[in-house]
Amino acid sequence: MSIQTANLEAAAEAVPEHPTVYDARLVDRRDQDGRRVLEVVLGPRVDRVPPGVLRALAEADCGLDTVQSQGTFLVAIAE
């Protein structure tokens, strides 16, 4: 079991400031696997998670779980 030190609320406030972020929201997955995550949707035709977004996540002690394309958007799940 890992210790959860991520500050998802702080990340949810900081990440939308980046110009490539289309949307960022906290998603409650407690019914699936017992955790909350931050879903970050990057704007159309963004092909990677920009360093500025990674920096904002790191400052809130969050890391990426998955990154996948959904249509023309890129969706990153941080925890």
N, C-alpha and C positions, 0 to 999 in steps of 0.2 A: 504494500500500500504506500502510495506516495503522499507527501504532505502538500496540501494545496496552499500555495502562497500567492497565487496570482490575484491581482486586484482587477477583476473584470470590469467593475464599475468605472474605475479610473481609465482603463483602456477604452471603454465605450464612449467616454467623453473626449478623449484625446484623438483617437483614430479618425473621426469624421473631419477633423481639421485638414487632413491631407487632401490635395486637389483630385487625386485619383479615386477616392472613396465615394462610392455612390450611396451606400447605406451601411450602417453598423447597428446591430441590436443584440441584446442579451437574449439567449434562448434557453428556456428551462427544459433540460433533458432528464430531469430527476425520475420521470416515469420510465425512461429507457435504461439509463445506466448510472443514475444517481449523481449527475453533475450539471452545472450550468456552463454554457459556453458563450463565446462572443462570435457571432457570424458577421463577417466583413465582406461586403459585396463591392468589388472594384469595378469601376466604370467600363463602358464598352471598349473592346479591343485592347485592354490591358493584359499583357501576357505573362506577368510575373508580379509578385508582391514587392512593391518598391521599398528601398531602404528606409525611407521616412516612416512608412507604416510599420515595418519591422522594429524600428527604433522606438516608436510610441508603444508598441506591444511590450518590448523588452523593458522599458522604463516602468511598466506596470507589472513586471515579472510574469508576463504571459508568453507562451510559445505557440507555434502553429501545430495543429494536429493534422489537418488535411487541407489541401488546396485543389480545387477542381473547376473546370469550365462548366458553365451553364449557359448555353446559347452564346451570346457575345460578351457575357460577363464572366468574371473570375470570382469564385467564392472561397474564402479562407475561413477555417474554423480555428479559433484561438481558445486556449484554456490555460 
